[in-house]
Amino acid sequence: MATYASKGFIQMKFPVKFLHNHYGLSRGFATASSKKLKDKTGKNIVFVDGIRTPFLTSGSDYSKLIANDLAKHALLGIVKKTGIPREAVEYITYGTVIQEVKTSNIAREAALSAGFPYSTPAHTTTMACISSNAAITTGIGLISSGVYDVILAGGVEFMSDVPIRFSRKMRSLMLQANKAKTLQQKLKLLSSFRPSFLAPEVMFQVSN
């Protein structure tokens, strides 16, 4: 999913308005207009447009991809749909919970994969089930404070390849093995190994 927010394109009653009411919002964000927050820059902040990749069952057609691929295609889609030049986007922020260590800052990785300039800053945020909303509100805050005018924000989750790692005991043993120099040290480490060390840990526990 990717959304495009900007400043001063449309005059509206409230500082923030969503043009499509089917996007899920957290309670704090959904009630922002009722609080009548004032934009210190004097211009309205508007949600211009949004796009998403199709929802599919995990392990199906997306199984050979990674989360970065989905985020990249969402960014490409929003650029194509709105016609906005990549150089006009001043900041990109993405939300995700289940992270791939190779692309921990998925906002940056996806932006570069989608052809955005290296000079465009990007960051990733994590907040359980509302990570994408947190990314959007972060973008709104950056626009409201006058730091940027045009921001892309979105979120991505990929369940076809969740991180699975060695147990803590196995990881500790492997790290110690790197420091073992003598045969005696290596044999001592080997003797401490237990088959239970090979039990994997599925990194799929989320919390606020």
Backbone as ProteinMPNN parsed JSONL, in Angstrom:
{"seq_chain_A": "MATYASKGFIQMKFPVKFLHNHYGLSRGFATASSKKLKDKTGKNIVFVDGIRTPFLTSGSDYSKLIANDLAKHALLGIVKKTGIPREAVEYITYGTVIQEVKTSNIAREAALSAGFPYSTPAHTTTMACISSNAAITTGIGLISSGVYDVILAGGVEFMSDVPIRFSRKMRSLMLQANKAKTLQQKLKLLSSFRPSFLAPEVMFQVSN", "coords_chain_A": {"N_chain_A": [[0.838, -1.183, 0.0], [0.495, 2.237, -0.781], [0.425, 5.695, -0.148], [-0.262, 9.086, -1.028], [0.49, 12.16, 0.091], [0.074, 15.677, 0.387], [0.62, 19.276, 0.44], [-1.557, 22.025, 0.389], [-2.879, 21.617, -2.082], [-5.63, 21.319, -2.349], [-8.38, 23.144, -1.147], [-9.844, 22.841, 1.993], [-12.134, 22.181, 4.724], [-11.056, 21.077, 7.059], [-7.761, 20.441, 8.504], [-6.775, 17.93, 7.658], [-7.879, 15.59, 5.32], [-9.402, 12.658, 4.117], [-9.758, 11.373, 0.922], [-10.765, 9.003, 0.167], [-12.844, 6.847, 1.713], [-12.453, 4.221, 2.42], [-10.111, 3.464, 3.569], [-8.537, 2.085, 6.357], [-8.33, 3.472, 9.617], [-6.504, 4.41, 12.527], [-7.857, 5.098, 15.794], [-6.991, 7.494, 16.969], [-6.038, 8.894, 14.772], [-8.235, 9.006, 13.091], [-9.929, 10.735, 14.375], [-8.781, 13.146, 14.122], [-9.659, 15.336, 12.562], [-11.913, 16.206, 13.942], [-10.849, 17.413, 16.129], [-9.961, 19.727, 15.149], [-7.331, 20.554, 14.393], [-4.763, 22.931, 13.962], [-2.959, 23.918, 11.143], [0.28, 24.873, 11.181], [1.642, 25.947, 9.075], [-0.155, 27.279, 7.557], [-1.41, 26.201, 5.369], [-3.543, 23.743, 3.856], [-3.415, 20.216, 4.556], [-3.503, 17.495, 2.495], [-4.834, 14.308, 1.555], [-3.927, 12.848, -1.27], [-4.028, 10.595, -3.091], [-4.242, 6.967, -3.325], [-2.963, 3.579, -3.428], [-2.783, -0.006, -3.784], [-1.228, -3.258, -3.635], [-2.625, -6.393, -4.775], [-4.41, -8.387, -2.35], [-3.301, -11.522, -1.352], [-3.33, -15.062, -0.624], [-0.986, -16.257, 1.738], [2.066, -17.8, 0.726], [1.345, -18.308, -1.864], [1.005, -16.859, -4.994], [2.817, -14.825, -4.456], [4.963, -16.01, -3.288], [7.665, -16.262, -4.03], [8.659, -13.769, -3.814], [9.79, -10.835, -1.948], [9.105, -8.698, 0.873], [9.985, -6.174, 0.162], [9.655, -6.14, -2.604], [6.849, -5.977, -2.922], [6.336, -3.495, -1.726], [7.802, -1.869, -3.432], [6.381, -2.134, -5.883], [3.98, -0.97, -5.147], [4.772, 1.683, -4.769], [5.628, 2.279, -7.372], [3.164, 2.057, -8.603], [1.66, 4.188, -7.469], [3.05, 6.369, -8.428], [2.634, 6.086, -11.184], [-0.167, 6.28, -11.281], [-0.78, 8.848, -10.271], [0.925, 10.486, -11.653], [2.966, 11.979, -10.631], [6.194, 13.432, -10.571], [9.137, 11.641, -9.687], [11.162, 13.109, -8.533], [9.821, 15.13, -7.277], [8.847, 14.182, -4.925], [9.515, 14.499, -1.575], [10.008, 13.06, 0.714], [9.817, 9.747, 2.048], [7.945, 7.415, 3.81], [7.405, 4.344, 5.498], [5.451, 1.705, 6.94], [5.892, -1.293, 8.8], [5.79, -4.589, 10.265], [6.705, -7.304, 10.409], [9.83, -7.82, 9.813], [12.367, -8.121, 7.331], [15.683, -8.852, 7.719], [17.586, -8.147, 5.838], [16.515, -6.013, 4.544], [15.895, -3.941, 6.42], [15.265, -1.202, 6.69], [12.822, -0.743, 5.001], [11.426, 1.203, 3.628], [13.351, 2.867, 2.475], [14.775, 0.99, 0.885], [12.751, 0.088, -0.871], [12.09, 2.487, -2.112], [14.446, 3.153, -3.525], [14.525, 0.931, -5.211], [12.297, 1.449, -6.723], [13.077, 3.519, -8.257], [13.401, 6.075, -7.183], [15.216, 9.094, -6.366], [18.542, 8.902, -4.93], [18.916, 10.89, -3.144], [16.527, 11.27, -1.857], [15.173, 11.122, 1.275], [14.207, 8.443, 3.519], [12.287, 6.522, 5.85], [11.483, 3.782, 8.084], [8.775, 2.615, 10.068], [7.5, 0.947, 12.998], [4.616, -0.306, 14.451], [2.901, -2.366, 15.621], [-0.286, -3.366, 14.597], [-0.955, -1.043, 13.28], [0.983, 0.12, 11.724], [1.221, 1.234, 9.128], [-0.586, 3.341, 9.317], [0.708, 4.824, 11.259], [2.922, 5.579, 9.803], [1.711, 7.249, 7.922], [0.655, 9.299, 9.561], [3.031, 10.287, 10.544], [4.086, 11.388, 8.222], [2.194, 13.406, 7.811], [2.719, 14.989, 10.031], [5.304, 15.903, 9.423], [4.782, 17.471, 7.184], [3.013, 19.33, 8.286], [4.67, 20.644, 10.084], [6.192, 22.089, 8.418], [8.494, 21.103, 7.296], [8.563, 19.421, 5.023], [6.844, 19.311, 1.82], [5.698, 17.437, 0.078], [4.939, 14.097, 0.435], [5.316, 10.549, 0.407], [3.616, 7.83, 1.776], [3.149, 4.656, 3.354], [2.451, 1.109, 3.825], [3.531, -2.288, 4.478], [3.229, -5.814, 4.621], [4.486, -9.121, 4.713], [3.742, -12.375, 4.501], [4.633, -14.719, 3.412], [7.229, -15.423, 3.789], [8.307, -15.449, 6.559], [10.616, -14.348, 9.104], [12.811, -16.825, 10.301], [14.854, -18.071, 12.767], [17.925, -19.38, 14.252], [17.986, -20.892, 17.551], [18.567, -19.083, 20.647], [20.625, -20.268, 22.145], [21.957, -21.747, 20.193], [22.828, -19.735, 18.493], [24.548, -18.39, 20.192], [26.488, -20.348, 20.56], [27.549, -20.553, 17.981], [28.654, -18.008, 17.643], [30.594, -18.046, 19.61], [32.19, -19.994, 18.535], [33.494, -18.691, 16.502], [35.436, -17.368, 17.859], [36.964, -19.301, 18.98], [40.149, -20.628, 19.065], [42.091, -22.663, 19.504], [42.38, -26.276, 19.223], [41.455, -27.556, 21.485], [39.692, -25.659, 22.59], [37.743, -25.617, 20.613], [36.79, -28.247, 20.676], [35.695, -28.28, 23.213], [33.553, -26.53, 22.931], [32.089, -27.962, 21.037], [31.357, -30.188, 22.534], [29.483, -29.085, 24.182], [27.28, -28.792, 22.675], [23.809, -29.415, 22.02], [21.125, -31.338, 20.628], [18.693, -29.993, 20.89], [19.33, -27.377, 20.531], [18.966, -26.811, 17.897], [16.349, -26.262, 17.438], [14.114, -24.149, 15.794], [13.403, -20.582, 15.914], [10.547, -18.791, 15.383], [10.104, -15.652, 14.191], [7.636, -13.998, 14.915], [6.187, -12.527, 16.721], [4.281, -9.928, 17.852], [3.989, -6.731, 19.34], [2.712, -3.843, 21.029]], "CA_chain_A": [[0.0, 0.0, 0.0], [1.215, 3.504, -0.774], [-0.444, 6.861, -0.2], [0.423, 10.305, -1.439], [-0.039, 13.316, 0.812], [0.756, 16.901, 0.023], [0.155, 20.478, 1.112], [-2.061, 23.167, -0.341], [-3.419, 21.328, -3.391], [-7.078, 21.446, -2.307], [-8.847, 23.869, 0.026], [-10.837, 22.058, 2.704], [-12.535, 22.705, 6.023], [-10.177, 20.586, 8.11], [-6.374, 20.305, 8.08], [-6.528, 16.655, 7.007], [-9.101, 14.944, 4.841], [-9.191, 11.512, 3.263], [-10.644, 11.399, -0.224], [-11.318, 7.656, 0.013], [-13.192, 6.472, 3.085], [-12.284, 2.797, 2.696], [-8.83, 3.207, 4.216], [-8.687, 1.931, 7.798], [-7.588, 4.45, 10.393], [-6.499, 4.249, 13.969], [-8.81, 6.006, 16.405], [-6.39, 8.81, 17.153], [-5.908, 9.559, 13.491], [-9.558, 9.218, 12.52], [-10.599, 11.846, 15.05], [-7.949, 14.35, 14.025], [-10.408, 16.463, 12.024], [-12.85, 16.694, 14.947], [-10.11, 18.247, 17.066], [-9.691, 20.978, 14.438], [-5.932, 20.916, 14.554], [-4.351, 24.013, 13.085], [-1.721, 23.719, 10.417], [1.105, 26.037, 11.454], [2.143, 26.517, 7.831], [-1.217, 28.059, 6.939], [-1.95, 25.515, 4.2], [-4.19, 22.47, 4.154], [-2.719, 18.974, 4.235], [-4.509, 16.657, 1.845], [-4.557, 12.958, 1.081], [-4.162, 12.995, -2.705], [-4.467, 9.337, -3.703], [-3.657, 5.768, -2.741], [-2.972, 2.381, -4.254], [-2.253, -1.167, -3.067], [-1.099, -4.505, -4.376], [-3.724, -7.301, -4.41], [-4.24, -9.282, -1.206], [-3.262, -12.926, -1.743], [-3.022, -16.016, 0.439], [0.456, -16.454, 1.901], [2.587, -19.008, 0.113], [0.794, -18.514, -3.207], [1.694, -16.211, -6.112], [3.882, -13.938, -3.987], [5.88, -16.799, -2.453], [9.06, -16.09, -4.431], [9.008, -12.358, -3.655], [10.038, -10.382, -0.585], [8.27, -7.535, 1.182], [10.503, -5.045, -0.601], [9.057, -6.178, -3.941], [5.48, -5.473, -2.838], [6.408, -2.055, -1.466], [8.29, -1.233, -4.662], [5.298, -2.073, -6.872], [3.005, 0.018, -4.678], [5.334, 3.0, -5.073], [5.548, 2.446, -8.824], [1.759, 2.248, -8.941], [1.193, 5.524, -7.097], [3.69, 7.302, -9.367], [1.932, 5.963, -12.457], [-1.555, 6.721, -11.14], [-0.873, 10.295, -10.037], [1.768, 11.216, -12.59], [3.906, 12.84, -9.919], [7.607, 13.124, -10.832], [9.82, 11.101, -8.513], [11.978, 14.166, -7.921], [8.952, 16.028, -6.507], [8.606, 13.561, -3.616], [10.59, 14.95, -0.697], [10.242, 12.121, 1.814], [9.034, 8.509, 1.962], [7.892, 6.693, 5.083], [6.656, 3.087, 5.385], [5.243, 0.952, 8.162], [5.924, -2.749, 8.684], [6.029, -5.268, 11.54], [7.535, -8.486, 10.179], [10.938, -7.274, 9.044], [13.452, -8.908, 6.762], [16.901, -8.19, 8.185], [18.326, -7.614, 4.69], [15.888, -4.75, 4.126], [15.258, -3.453, 7.645], [14.637, 0.082, 6.345], [12.175, -1.115, 3.748], [11.03, 2.42, 2.917], [14.51, 3.274, 1.68], [15.057, -0.043, -0.107], [11.69, 0.104, -1.878], [12.195, 3.749, -2.848], [15.541, 3.024, -4.487], [14.117, -0.074, -6.198], [11.27, 2.051, -7.575], [13.673, 4.567, -9.07], [13.464, 7.396, -6.559], [16.609, 9.541, -6.237], [19.269, 8.561, -3.705], [18.835, 12.036, -2.24], [15.229, 11.282, -1.178], [15.255, 10.392, 2.546], [13.094, 7.526, 3.798], [12.455, 5.741, 7.075], [10.473, 2.757, 8.345], [8.277, 2.636, 11.435], [6.807, -0.268, 13.426], [3.658, -0.075, 15.532], [1.938, -3.477, 15.59], [-1.238, -3.459, 13.487], [-1.247, 0.259, 12.676], [2.255, 0.667, 11.261], [1.013, 2.102, 7.965], [-1.22, 4.572, 9.803], [1.756, 5.585, 11.932], [3.732, 6.178, 8.74], [0.94, 8.348, 7.34], [0.599, 10.416, 10.507], [4.375, 10.865, 10.566], [4.161, 12.251, 7.049], [1.361, 14.585, 8.062], [3.439, 15.83, 10.978], [6.418, 16.547, 8.73], [4.223, 18.528, 6.343], [2.442, 20.346, 9.17], [5.749, 21.415, 10.701], [6.843, 22.89, 7.394], [9.753, 20.497, 6.866], [8.381, 18.961, 3.65], [5.551, 19.6, 1.205], [5.165, 16.257, -0.624], [5.411, 12.87, 1.089], [4.679, 9.26, 0.133], [3.573, 7.004, 2.986], [2.43, 3.404, 3.132], [2.766, 0.0, 4.712], [3.64, -3.579, 3.809], [3.488, -7.027, 5.402], [4.705, -10.253, 3.82], [3.622, -13.574, 5.329], [5.099, -15.907, 2.701], [8.608, -15.713, 4.166], [8.555, -14.817, 7.861], [11.96, -14.669, 9.597], [13.011, -17.982, 11.18], [16.265, -18.043, 13.122], [18.399, -20.365, 15.219], [17.708, -20.576, 18.949], [19.575, -18.238, 21.291], [21.762, -21.106, 22.538], [22.712, -22.094, 18.993], [23.493, -18.517, 18.023], [25.658, -18.142, 21.111], [27.522, -21.346, 20.27], [28.174, -20.196, 16.702], [29.473, -16.815, 17.86], [31.772, -18.468, 20.378], [33.034, -20.79, 17.636], [34.329, -17.758, 15.745], [36.54, -16.924, 18.72], [37.761, -20.465, 19.397], [41.386, -20.695, 18.278], [42.78, -23.945, 19.66], [41.569, -27.484, 19.069], [40.822, -27.812, 22.777], [38.558, -24.741, 22.708], [36.717, -26.046, 19.662], [36.203, -29.489, 21.178], [34.89, -27.933, 24.383], [32.301, -25.976, 22.407], [31.359, -29.048, 20.388], [30.795, -31.055, 23.574], [28.35, -28.4, 24.818], [26.142, -28.768, 21.742], [22.688, -30.311, 22.243], [20.192, -31.302, 19.493], [17.62, -29.019, 21.127], [19.787, -26.066, 20.078], [18.563, -26.639, 16.5], [14.934, -25.872, 17.354], [14.064, -22.787, 15.246], [12.551, -19.555, 16.501], [9.798, -18.042, 14.376], [10.009, -14.262, 14.631], [6.31, -13.516, 14.54], [5.507, -12.03, 17.916], [4.171, -8.479, 17.741], [3.456, -6.056, 20.515], [2.745, -2.395, 20.921]], "C_chain_A": [[0.876, 1.236, 0.0], [0.213, 4.634, -0.878], [0.387, 8.098, -0.462], [-0.242, 11.479, -0.763], [0.76, 14.548, 0.439], [0.088, 18.083, 0.685], [-0.368, 21.496, 0.107], [-2.62, 22.886, -1.721], [-4.925, 21.587, -3.452], [-7.469, 22.194, -1.043], [-9.974, 23.091, 0.688], [-11.093, 22.662, 4.068], [-11.559, 22.336, 7.111], [-8.754, 20.448, 7.592], [-6.093, 19.028, 7.308], [-7.84, 16.06, 6.552], [-8.726, 13.793, 3.927], [-10.228, 11.515, 2.153], [-11.281, 10.042, -0.479], [-11.6, 7.103, 1.403], [-12.997, 4.991, 3.377], [-10.924, 2.477, 3.296], [-9.017, 3.151, 5.723], [-7.804, 2.908, 8.554], [-7.56, 4.052, 11.853], [-7.398, 5.315, 14.575], [-8.254, 7.418, 16.536], [-6.303, 9.595, 15.864], [-7.276, 9.895, 12.909], [-10.25, 10.418, 13.141], [-9.822, 13.148, 14.94], [-8.745, 15.555, 13.539], [-11.363, 17.051, 13.059], [-12.159, 17.578, 15.981], [-9.745, 19.6, 16.456], [-8.27, 21.47, 14.678], [-5.541, 21.983, 13.541], [-3.007, 23.692, 12.437], [-0.879, 24.981, 10.548], [1.643, 26.688, 10.184], [1.094, 27.36, 7.126], [-1.819, 27.417, 5.707], [-2.57, 24.188, 4.626], [-3.287, 21.293, 3.792], [-3.751, 18.018, 3.675], [-3.952, 15.283, 1.493], [-4.912, 12.961, -0.399], [-4.691, 11.714, -3.328], [-3.763, 8.169, -3.03], [-3.764, 4.588, -3.676], [-2.438, 1.22, -3.418], [-2.076, -2.333, -4.014], [-2.239, -5.425, -3.948], [-3.393, -8.129, -3.167], [-4.297, -10.725, -1.698], [-2.956, -13.797, -0.529], [-1.516, -16.223, 0.53], [0.884, -17.785, 1.297], [2.056, -19.271, -1.278], [1.627, -17.742, -4.239], [2.831, -15.277, -5.691], [5.029, -14.696, -3.316], [7.354, -16.596, -2.793], [9.526, -14.639, -4.319], [9.458, -12.091, -2.221], [9.208, -9.125, -0.367], [8.698, -6.309, 0.392], [9.89, -4.978, -1.997], [7.643, -5.608, -3.929], [5.474, -3.967, -2.618], [6.853, -1.303, -2.714], [7.164, -1.074, -5.68], [4.206, -1.097, -6.445], [3.49, 1.434, -4.986], [5.296, 3.282, -6.572], [4.114, 2.733, -9.254], [1.261, 3.646, -8.628], [1.812, 6.585, -7.998], [2.96, 7.282, -10.707], [0.527, 6.532, -12.378], [-1.674, 8.229, -11.026], [-0.071, 11.112, -11.037], [2.784, 12.125, -11.924], [5.349, 12.462, -10.259], [8.28, 12.613, -9.557], [10.619, 12.179, -7.781], [11.142, 15.111, -7.06], [8.656, 15.486, -5.116], [9.792, 13.87, -2.709], [10.927, 13.96, 0.421], [9.333, 10.913, 1.627], [9.094, 7.811, 3.314], [6.982, 5.476, 4.944], [6.534, 2.436, 6.752], [5.282, -0.538, 7.897], [6.207, -3.347, 10.053], [6.992, -6.435, 11.357], [8.678, -8.094, 9.251], [11.89, -8.344, 8.534], [14.75, -8.176, 7.079], [17.699, -7.58, 7.034], [17.775, -6.27, 4.229], [15.17, -4.14, 5.324], [14.623, -2.082, 7.456], [13.969, -0.085, 4.996], [11.709, 0.099, 2.958], [12.147, 2.868, 1.983], [14.793, 2.282, 0.561], [14.029, -0.021, -1.233], [11.77, 1.36, -2.731], [13.291, 3.672, -3.907], [15.188, 2.029, -5.584], [13.107, 0.488, -7.188], [11.795, 3.247, -8.362], [13.692, 5.957, -8.479], [14.927, 7.792, -6.352], [17.24, 9.108, -4.915], [19.169, 9.677, -2.676], [17.512, 12.115, -1.487], [15.311, 10.484, 0.121], [14.026, 9.513, 2.765], [13.364, 6.804, 5.108], [11.268, 4.808, 7.263], [10.075, 2.803, 9.811], [7.526, 1.343, 11.735], [5.893, 0.051, 14.595], [2.533, -1.1, 15.431], [1.027, -3.388, 14.377], [-1.565, -2.121, 12.831], [0.035, 0.924, 12.172], [2.078, 1.608, 10.079], [0.353, 3.41, 8.369], [-0.207, 5.46, 10.518], [2.654, 6.271, 10.912], [3.025, 7.381, 8.131], [0.907, 9.547, 8.279], [1.973, 11.07, 10.67], [4.557, 11.823, 9.399], [3.375, 13.533, 7.225], [2.073, 15.548, 9.007], [4.591, 16.576, 10.324], [5.941, 17.673, 7.822], [3.719, 19.674, 7.206], [3.517, 21.233, 9.786], [6.516, 22.264, 9.698], [8.152, 22.326, 6.885], [9.686, 20.071, 5.405], [6.997, 19.35, 3.148], [4.899, 18.362, 0.593], [5.785, 14.99, -0.04], [4.626, 11.662, 0.587], [4.745, 8.428, 1.408], [2.781, 5.736, 2.706], [2.819, 2.338, 4.136], [2.808, -1.304, 3.944], [3.867, -4.676, 4.844], [3.572, -8.199, 4.436], [4.764, -11.53, 4.646], [4.143, -14.84, 4.65], [6.529, -16.289, 3.059], [8.938, -15.008, 5.474], [9.933, -15.227, 8.371], [11.955, -15.863, 10.561], [14.503, -18.048, 11.501], [16.624, -19.171, 14.087], [18.024, -19.924, 16.637], [18.843, -19.734, 19.533], [20.821, -19.047, 21.657], [22.63, -21.468, 21.331], [23.462, -20.882, 18.457], [24.711, -18.206, 18.889], [26.825, -19.087, 20.83], [28.278, -20.99, 18.989], [29.081, -18.975, 16.845], [30.738, -17.15, 18.641], [32.746, -19.255, 19.498], [33.956, -19.9, 16.808], [35.56, -17.327, 16.537], [37.442, -18.075, 19.174], [38.981, -20.615, 18.487], [42.038, -22.079, 18.325], [41.813, -25.109, 19.473], [40.811, -27.786, 20.352], [39.584, -26.926, 22.963], [37.407, -25.174, 21.796], [36.019, -27.319, 20.132], [35.311, -29.228, 22.39], [33.535, -27.37, 23.95], [31.44, -27.072, 21.792], [30.691, -29.95, 21.413], [29.592, -30.416, 24.27], [27.112, -28.356, 23.922], [25.091, -29.802, 22.124], [21.737, -30.219, 21.044], [19.08, -30.267, 19.655], [18.014, -27.614, 20.666], [19.283, -25.756, 18.666], [17.089, -26.272, 16.342], [14.842, -24.418, 16.889], [13.163, -21.863, 16.055], [11.867, -18.803, 15.366], [9.58, -16.639, 14.9], [8.684, -13.666, 14.186], [5.514, -13.116, 15.766], [5.486, -10.514, 17.847], [3.576, -7.915, 19.016], [3.51, -4.566, 20.283], [3.933, -1.846, 21.689]], "O_chain_A": [[1.887, 1.285, 0.701], [-0.756, 4.532, -1.63], [1.579, 8.148, -0.157], [-1.413, 11.764, -1.015], [1.967, 14.477, 0.206], [-0.895, 17.924, 1.408], [0.285, 21.794, -0.893], [-2.826, 23.828, -2.486], [-5.44, 22.024, -4.481], [-6.938, 21.905, 0.03], [-10.947, 22.722, 0.031], [-10.362, 23.545, 4.516], [-11.254, 23.147, 7.985], [-8.543, 20.348, 6.383], [-5.263, 19.028, 6.399], [-8.809, 16.027, 7.31], [-7.848, 13.921, 3.073], [-11.426, 11.643, 2.407], [-12.232, 9.938, -1.254], [-10.672, 6.913, 2.189], [-13.336, 4.536, 4.469], [-10.619, 1.304, 3.51], [-9.593, 4.068, 6.31], [-6.658, 3.142, 8.17], [-8.495, 3.425, 12.352], [-7.672, 6.33, 13.935], [-8.937, 8.403, 16.256], [-6.473, 10.814, 15.856], [-7.452, 10.951, 12.303], [-11.079, 11.055, 12.49], [-10.163, 14.138, 15.587], [-8.548, 16.668, 14.028], [-11.603, 18.258, 13.062], [-12.807, 18.396, 16.634], [-9.282, 20.503, 17.153], [-8.03, 22.603, 15.095], [-5.958, 21.927, 12.384], [-2.061, 23.257, 13.094], [-1.281, 26.045, 10.076], [2.054, 27.848, 10.207], [1.42, 28.086, 6.187], [-2.665, 28.029, 5.053], [-2.171, 23.593, 5.627], [-2.499, 21.364, 2.849], [-4.769, 17.757, 4.317], [-2.772, 15.124, 1.18], [-6.088, 13.067, -0.747], [-5.704, 11.744, -4.026], [-2.814, 8.353, -2.268], [-4.566, 4.595, -4.61], [-1.715, 1.441, -2.446], [-2.703, -2.388, -5.072], [-2.776, -5.253, -2.854], [-2.245, -8.521, -2.957], [-5.241, -11.106, -2.39], [-2.397, -13.329, 0.463], [-0.844, -16.35, -0.494], [0.149, -18.771, 1.353], [2.287, -20.347, -1.83], [2.834, -17.959, -4.339], [3.712, -14.975, -6.495], [5.971, -14.074, -2.826], [8.208, -16.747, -1.919], [10.656, -14.318, -4.685], [9.502, -12.998, -1.389], [8.671, -8.556, -1.317], [7.861, -5.497, -0.003], [9.635, -3.89, -2.515], [7.274, -4.844, -4.82], [4.7, -3.245, -3.247], [6.338, -0.226, -3.014], [7.007, -0.007, -6.273], [3.574, -0.466, -7.292], [2.707, 2.284, -5.412], [4.971, 4.393, -6.992], [3.873, 3.543, -10.15], [0.524, 4.235, -9.419], [1.171, 7.592, -8.299], [2.699, 8.332, -11.294], [0.075, 7.196, -13.311], [-2.571, 8.827, -11.62], [-0.35, 12.293, -11.247], [3.4, 12.957, -12.589], [5.691, 11.28, -10.236], [8.006, 13.115, -8.467], [10.732, 12.156, -6.555], [11.684, 15.815, -6.208], [8.261, 16.238, -4.226], [10.933, 13.545, -3.034], [12.009, 14.022, 1.003], [8.221, 11.034, 1.114], [10.169, 7.64, 3.888], [5.911, 5.565, 4.342], [7.402, 2.594, 7.611], [4.763, -1.003, 6.882], [6.798, -2.688, 10.909], [7.988, -6.538, 12.074], [8.502, -8.044, 8.033], [12.175, -9.331, 9.212], [14.897, -7.001, 6.741], [18.415, -6.599, 7.233], [18.483, -5.484, 3.599], [13.975, -3.852, 5.254], [13.552, -1.821, 8.003], [14.482, 0.37, 3.973], [11.606, 0.03, 1.733], [11.897, 3.209, 0.827], [15.025, 2.68, -0.581], [14.386, -0.101, -2.408], [11.544, 1.307, -3.94], [13.086, 4.08, -5.05], [15.51, 2.249, -6.751], [13.058, 0.068, -8.344], [11.03, 3.914, -9.06], [13.968, 6.925, -9.187], [15.784, 6.925, -6.181], [16.55, 8.967, -3.905], [19.319, 9.44, -1.477], [17.372, 12.93, -0.576], [15.504, 9.269, 0.071], [12.943, 9.805, 2.258], [14.511, 6.508, 5.442], [10.199, 5.008, 6.687], [10.915, 3.003, 10.689], [6.979, 0.715, 10.829], [6.328, 0.607, 15.604], [1.376, -0.757, 15.191], [1.509, -3.34, 13.246], [-2.38, -2.077, 11.909], [0.154, 2.149, 12.194], [2.71, 2.662, 10.026], [0.685, 4.468, 7.834], [-0.25, 6.685, 10.405], [3.096, 7.401, 11.121], [3.649, 8.405, 7.855], [1.108, 10.682, 7.847], [2.063, 12.275, 10.908], [5.102, 12.916, 9.551], [3.827, 14.611, 6.84], [2.039, 16.763, 8.814], [4.833, 17.744, 10.629], [6.604, 18.703, 7.699], [3.962, 20.843, 6.905], [3.305, 22.429, 9.986], [7.38, 23.057, 10.072], [8.854, 22.988, 6.121], [10.614, 20.317, 4.636], [6.101, 19.673, 3.928], [3.674, 18.25, 0.591], [7.006, 14.835, -0.025], [3.418, 11.744, 0.368], [5.795, 8.331, 2.043], [1.846, 5.748, 1.905], [3.435, 2.623, 5.163], [2.196, -1.425, 2.883], [4.599, -4.49, 5.816], [2.825, -8.265, 3.46], [5.713, -11.749, 5.398], [4.102, -15.919, 5.241], [6.997, -17.362, 2.675], [9.749, -14.082, 5.501], [10.38, -16.342, 8.099], [11.182, -15.894, 11.519], [15.327, -18.079, 10.587], [15.752, -19.826, 14.659], [17.779, -18.744, 16.89], [19.941, -19.683, 18.977], [21.944, -18.567, 21.498], [23.857, -21.496, 21.416], [24.606, -20.999, 18.017], [25.764, -17.812, 18.387], [27.989, -18.687, 20.857], [29.501, -21.114, 18.928], [30.151, -18.917, 16.239], [31.812, -16.611, 18.373], [33.961, -19.195, 19.687], [35.065, -20.302, 16.455], [36.589, -16.968, 15.965], [38.539, -17.853, 19.685], [38.839, -20.716, 17.269], [42.481, -22.599, 17.301], [40.595, -24.947, 19.553], [39.66, -28.221, 20.312], [38.55, -27.394, 23.439], [36.24, -25.1, 22.179], [34.802, -27.451, 20.002], [34.287, -29.888, 22.564], [32.501, -27.697, 24.533], [30.226, -27.114, 21.993], [29.579, -30.426, 21.188], [28.778, -31.114, 24.875], [26.036, -27.94, 24.352], [25.424, -30.924, 22.506], [21.556, -29.133, 20.493], [18.584, -29.727, 18.667], [17.153, -26.764, 20.439], [19.182, -24.592, 18.279], [16.633, -26.002, 15.231], [15.428, -23.537, 17.518], [12.278, -22.312, 16.783], [12.531, -18.245, 14.492], [8.943, -16.451, 15.937], [8.619, -12.925, 13.205], [4.306, -13.343, 15.836], [6.538, -9.877, 17.791], [2.759, -8.555, 19.678], [4.266, -4.084, 19.44], [4.14, -0.633, 21.722]]}, "name": "protein", "num_of_chains": 1, "seq": "MATYASKGFIQMKFPVKFLHNHYGLSRGFATASSKKLKDKTGKNIVFVDGIRTPFLTSGSDYSKLIANDLAKHALLGIVKKTGIPREAVEYITYGTVIQEVKTSNIAREAALSAGFPYSTPAHTTTMACISSNAAITTGIGLISSGVYDVILAGGVEFMSDVPIRFSRKMRSLMLQANKAKTLQQKLKLLSSFRPSFLAPEVMFQVSN"}
